Amino acid sequence: MSRYQRVVLKLSGEALAGSSGWGVEPDRLAHLSEEVLAVHDLGIQVAVVVGGGNYFRGRMAEGWGIGRAEADNIGMLGTVMNALMLRGALTGRTGADVRVMTAVPIQSVAEPFIRLRAISHLEQGRIVILAGGIGQPYVTTDYPSVQRALELDADALLVAKRDIDAVYDKDPNLHDDAVRFDRLTYQEAVARGIKVMDTSAFVLAGEQGLTMHIFDVAQQQLMRRICLGENIGTLITASD
């Protein structure tokens, strides 16, 4: 039996990309669709916050000679593209009932994010994909994922990372002596300068007591196993 009734999955744009780190790789899209459905099939209500880094990131602004606010707006449109791709994969493969909701109104392709409407969709068994961050520049999808999890009264936030299976004190891809953490508090994560998510996201999650799991997006069935009670990757909580 699942320990969670409602979860939010934070999915980076890079998780959808291939080895180039750009665009959407069909095999990755299919894999992620199956992972989401594996959780949904447990009877768990699932919402997905999707990023857009596989198309454009705000920090790329200087290289393109444009302002950061403009760059972030472009990035938000990238999240909408990813959301529509994920919806298409989910509905095309299984006929699942999926709704895309955006913080930036694009009424011809998605619903505007309205908290109570999103909760209603979840309660009716629909998968909800949330795009556009919170509709404001200077914010990555880290903070909006925590905010949406809190707004939707989710039991946990599942943070799917690419090329890393847990939280380490430094990049394990660059340092052989990196120390892996099975469990942390938000206070410890901030004090250690953990960069796996924005500090602002850690602070908000810690203040509101949100449970967070960080794990490898490439591995099969990890989200399902986490929801069934296994502590895979790193568990982050407000207190020990």
N, C-alpha and C positions, 0 to 999 in steps of 0.2 A: 504494500500500500504506500502511496506517495506521501512524503512528509510535507509537501507543498500543494496548495490548491490553485494558486495563481502565481505565475512567474513572468518576469520581463527578461528577455534575452538582449544583451548589448552586442551587436554584430558590427565589426568594423568593415569599411569598404574593402580593405586589403584582403579580408577573408574570402571575398568573392573573386579576387583577381588571380591570375596565373602567376607563373614565375617572373614575368615582367613587372608585376605589381600594378599593372594598369588594366582597366576594363574589367570584363566579367568572363571567367572561364566556365564553360558549360558544365564540366565535371564537378567543379566546386559548387556551382549553383545547385546541381542535383544533390550533392552530398548534404549541403545545408538544408535543403528542403526536406530531405529524409530525416535529418536530425530534429528539426522542428516538429515534424509529424510524429516522430517517435515519442516525444513528450506529450503532444496533444492527444495521442491515442491512449495515454494513461488516464484521460479524463481531466487533465490539468488545463487551466485557462492560460493561454500563451499570448503575450504581446512581444513584438520585436522592435527594438530601436536600431535603425540601420544608419551607418555612416556613409561618407562619400569620398573617402580618401583615395579610392582607386580611380577617380576622375580628376579631382582637384582638391587642394588643401590651402587654407588661408595663408600658411607660411610660405607658399610659393609666390605670393603677391609680388615681392620685390623683384624676383627673376623675370616676371612678366611686365614689370613696370606699371602695375596697377595698385590701388589702395587696398589695405587689409579688409576694410568693410566690404568692398566690392568683391574681393576674392572669397570671403566667407559666404556671400550671397551665391556665388557660383557653386561653391561647395555644397550649399544646401540643396541646390537643384540636382547635384550629383546624388544626394541621398534619395531624392524622389525617383530618379532613374533606377537606382538599386532596389527600392521598394517595389516598383512596378515589375522589375525582372523577377524578384522573389515571389510576388503574388502570382505572376504568370506561371512560374515553375510549380508552385503549390497547387494551383487550380488545374493546370494542364495535366499534371501527373495523377492526381487523385480526385479532383473535383471538390477539394476542400473549400469551405466557405471562408473567404479571406477578405478583409477590408483594409485598405490603405487610408491612413489619416495623416494629414500634413499640418505643420505649424504655419506654413506659408500657403495661403489659399490658392488651390489649383482645382477648381470645382469640376472641370470637365473630365479629370482623371482620378480624383481622390476626394474624400470627405475632409472637411476641416476638423482639426482636433478639438473635440469637446469632451471634457473629462467624463461626464455622466453617460454620454453616448458611447464612448469607448468601453466603459464598464458594462453597459448594456450589451454591447456586442460580445464581450468576453463571457458574460453570464449566459448568453444564448449559444455558446459553443463555437463562436467564430474566432479565427486567428486574426489578430490586429497588428498591422505593420505601421510603425510610426516613423515618419520622415520629416525632414526640415528642421531637425533639432528643436529649439524653442523659438525659431523664427527670428533670431537676433544674431548679429555678427560678434566676433571676438569670443566665441564659445565653441569648444569642440563637442563631439557627441558624448563625451564622458559625463559631463554635468547633466545634460538633458536626460541621459539614461537613468541616472539616479532620481532626478526630479519626476520623470514619468513613472518610475517604479513606485515612488511615494504617492503620487497623485492617484494611481490606480490601485492603491492598497495591496501591492504585490507582497507575497511572502518572502521573495528573494529576487536578487538581481544576478543573472548568470552572464558573466563577462567572457566571451569567447575571444581568445587571443591567437594570433598567427605566429608560428615559429617559437612558441614558448609554452611550456606545460604547467607553469605555476609562477608564483612570485619569487624572485631572487633578490639578493642585496645588490647585485649588479648584473649586467647582461651576460647570461651563461653562454651565449654564442661567441662572446669575445674573451671571457675570463673563465679558465678552467677551475678556479677556486671559488666560483660564485656559490653562495650559500642559499639553499632552497628552504622556503618556509611552507609548512603544511597548514599553519594557522597564524593569524595576526589579528591584532586589534587595529582600528583606524588610527588611534593615537600612536601606536608603534609604527605603522606605515608612514605616517607624516613625519615622525621623529627621525626615521631612518632615510627619509628622502626617496621613498619608493616611487618610481616613475611609471609604473604600469598603467596608472590612471592619473588624471589631473588632481592636484591637491584639493582644489575646491570641491571635486566630486567626493573625495574621501571625507572631507570635513562635513559636508551635508549628510552623507550616509551615516557617519558616526553620530551626529547630533540627533538624527531621527531613528537610530537603531535598526538600520536596514542590513539584512544579511546579504553577503556578496560571495559568490564563488568565481574564481578565476581559473581557467582551464584551457587546454589546447583544442582549438576549433577543428583541427584536422583529424582527430581521433574519433572513431565511430562509437555511438551510443553513450558518450560521456554525459551529455545533458540528461538523458533518461536515467542513467545510473545515479547521478547526483540527486535527482528528484526522488529516487527510490531509497535514498538514505546513505549512499556512499560519499565520503569526503574525498573527492578527487581534486587534484590541483591544490589550490590554496583557498581556505575558508577565511573570510575577513568579517569580524563582528565588532560591535560597539564595546564589548567587554569580554574578559576571559571566560 
